[in-house]
Amino acid sequence: MDGIIEENIYADSIIYEDKKHGEKPPKVPVPKDKYLICHIVFFLIGVSHFLPISFLASANNFWLYKFRDPLDENTSAENRTTLQTYFASATLIANTVPAFIFGLFNIIGGHKFKITSRLLLTLGIELMVFTLITISATINTDNPNYFSPVMTFFLSDVCMLAGRLMASAITIDIPEGPFLLVSIVRTLVLVPLIWLCNAQPRNHLPVLFPHDYQYGIILATFMLTSGLILNMSILVVPKKVSKEDADVAYTLIGLIINTLQALTSPIGLVIVNVL
């Protein structure tokens, strides 16, 4: 027994001496993904997770129809019900608050569950909910109804993707101070400009940008810079932390983003009354 203990102590001392002298551990062979199967699988997982949410959010006319007053034949933008008026802001809260709660749960207790179980449960719930809503959906396809899905949702997603791709191509190391300052100034400038676009109904703020193309330019600029700043913040993580801490750093970034979205999402309810 004493001999075994001495051997273990000797082995531990060898490992300590190796680390002390800075010797690198043996390289672990990395499996080759010749046909990019791993990339394709993760791409499909991302699409299957975000696509239903985009469909539900962009079906604006469907929700306006569901939340209308059936006894009132006047369906103009100035005669909306409370549910119609607060739909976008309430949807944002419904998206961000659960994301924050489950993001926090993922950090605290997510390691107790297998990733396969978490993926299957999440995809199963999304598939069930999306299928039930799709069965009951009837969307009018008149030409005016395409503005909100195309301009607000499709254009936003395209510009966000373009901004993220631009971030991956930028190799300049921007100091943290100026980077944070630009991010704050951009938000303080572009967000109020969106409020001053021709959103109806409104009772207080003036309409300084009455044309659709003006709204499109402002929104595209905001989403393009959002994708750029978000991806640049994520891509800089490997330069700031070790490989062992990278996973924790990415998880914390996701939690911080969800926390900020959850805290700021009720502001949309206030803005609706300010317009």
N, C-alpha and C positions, 0 to 999 in steps of 0.2 A: 504493500500500500504506500509506504514511504517512497519507494522507487517511482511509482506512478506520479505522485505529487511532485517529486523532484523533476521528472521529465516534463510535466506541464509547466512548471515554473521556468524551466530552461527554454521551452518552446516560446512561452510568452516573452521572455527576455530577448530572444532572437527577433521576434516580430517587433518589439519595441526598438531594438537597435536598428532594424531595417528602416523603420519610420524615422528614427532619429537622424540617420545618415541620409535621408531623403531619397532612398531607393524607391523606384516606382513599382507598384504591384503588377503582377503579370496581366497582360491584356486579355480581356474576355472576347472570344470570337463573336463577331456581330453577324447574325443571320442575314443572308442576302435575299432581297425581295426583287427578283428578276423582272417580274411582270407587274410590279407596283400594286400588288393585291392589297397590301396594308394601307397604302394611300387611298385606294378606291373605297375600301371599307370605311375608313374614317370620314371620307368625303360624303358617302351615302348616309352615315350616321348623322353628320351635321345637317345635311339637307332634310332628312326625315324629321329632325328635331325642330328646325326653324321654318320649314315650308308651311306646315299647318297653321302656325301662328301668323305668318304673313297673309295667308288666305283669309283667316278670320278677321284680321285687322283691316284688310283692304276692301272687304265686302261692306263698304260704308252704306250703300243704298239699301242693302238687305236689313241692316240693323235700324236704319232710319224708318224703314217700313214697319218693322216689328214693334218699334217703340212709339209709333204715331198714335194720335188720338183717333180711334175709329169713328167717333161721332162728329168729327170736324173734317169737312171736305177741303179746307184750305191747308195745303201742304207746302206753303212757301217757306223760305229760309227764316223769315221774320216771325213765323207762327209755329215754332217748334215746342214740343213738350219738354219737361225737365229731363227726362231720360235721353231724348235726342240731343239736347244742348250739352249735357255733361258726358256723353258717350265716350268721346276720345280721351278725356281726362280720367274717367273711371276705368277705362281699359288699360291705361298706363299704370294706374295703381294696382289693378288686378294682375298685371304682368310682373311688376317690379317687387311688390311685397312678398309674394310666394317665392320669387327667385332669391330674395334676401334670406328668407326663413330657411329654405332648403340649402342655400349656400352655407349658412351658418351650421346647419345640421351636418352637412357633408364634412366640414372641418372637425366638428366635435365627435361625431359617431359614425361617419361614413365608412371608416376603415373596418368597422365590424361586419359589414355586408360585402359580399362578393360583387365585383364590378359587373359580372354577367347578370346577376339578379337585379341590380339597379337599372341597367340598360333595358332589360326585358320588361320590367315593371313600368318604367317611364314610357317606353315606346308603346306598350299595351294600352296604357291609359290614354295617351294621345290618339292612338288609332281608334279607340272606342268613342271618345268624345267627338273627334273630327268626323267620324262616320255618321254619328247620330245627327250632328248639325247639318252635314251635307245632304242627308236624306230629306230634311225639312226646308232646305234652302231653295228659294225661287228669286233669282236676281234678274231685274229688268236690264236689257242690254241696249237701251237707247243711247245714242251718241253722247249726250251730256253726262251720262253716268260714268263715262270713262275718265273724266278729268281727275277725280279724287284718287282712284286706284293708280292711274298712270303717273300723275304729277307728284302726289304726296308719298306714295309707297314704292312704286317701281323706280322712279327717279332717285328717291332716297337710297334705296338698296344698291343701285348701280353706282352712285357717287360714293357711297360708303366703301364698296368693293374696290373702286378705283383708287380711293385714298389709301386703303390698306396695301394695294399692290405698289403704289408709289413709295410707301414707307419701306417696303422690303428692298427697294432699289436705291434708297438713300444710305450712303455709307458715312456721311459726315457726323461726327460726334458733337452734338449740340449741348452746350452747358445747361445744367438743370434749371438755373435761375431764369435765363431768358426764355427757355422752353416753357416753363410754367407761366411766365408773364404773358407770353403770346397766347397761350391756351385760355387764360382768364380774360384777356382783352377781347379775343375772338368771340367768346361766349357773351360778354357784356354788350358787344356791338351787334352781332348777327341775330341773337334771340329777340331783342326789341324790334328789329327791322321786320322779322316775321310777324310780330303782333300788328304792325302797321300795314300789312297787306290786306287785301279785300276779303276778309273773313266775316261772314254774316251768321247771325244777327249781331249788331253792335250798337251801343248807346253812348259811349264815352269817348274812346280814342278815335282820332281821325284816320281816314284811309289815305296814306301817302303813296301807296303803290297799288293803283287800281287794276293794272293789267296782269294777265296770267303769266306772261313771260318774266315779269319782274319778280313775282313770287317764285317762279322756277329757278331763276338765277340765284336769288338769296338762299333758297333751300338747298340747291346744289352746292353752293359754296360752303354752307354750314356742314352738310353731310360729308363732303369731300375732306374738309379739314378735320372733321370728327374721326373719320377712318384713318387719316394720316397720323393724328396725334395718338390715337388709341394703339395702333400697331407699333409706332415708334416707342411708346412706353413699354410695350410687351417685349419688343426685340432687344431692348437694352438690358433686360434682366440678366442674361448670361454674363454680361460684362460687370455686373454689380455684385453678384453672389456666386458661390461655388456651385458645382454641379449637384452636390448633395442637397443644397438648400433651394435649388431652382424650383422643385415641385411645390414646396411650401410657399415660395414667393409668388408663383403663378396663382395658387389658390387664394392667397391674400389679396392679390390684385382683383381677382374676380369678386371676392367678398366686398372689397371697398367700392367697386363699381356698383354692385347691387345695393349696397347700403346707401350710397349717394342717390341712386335712382329712386329708392324707396322713400328717402327723406324729402326729395324734391318733387316727387310725382304729385302730391296734393296741391302744389303751386298751380297746376293746370286748372283746378277748380276755381281758384281765385282769378286767374287770367280771364276765364270765360266771363266773369262778372265785370272785369275791368274794361274789356273791349267796348 
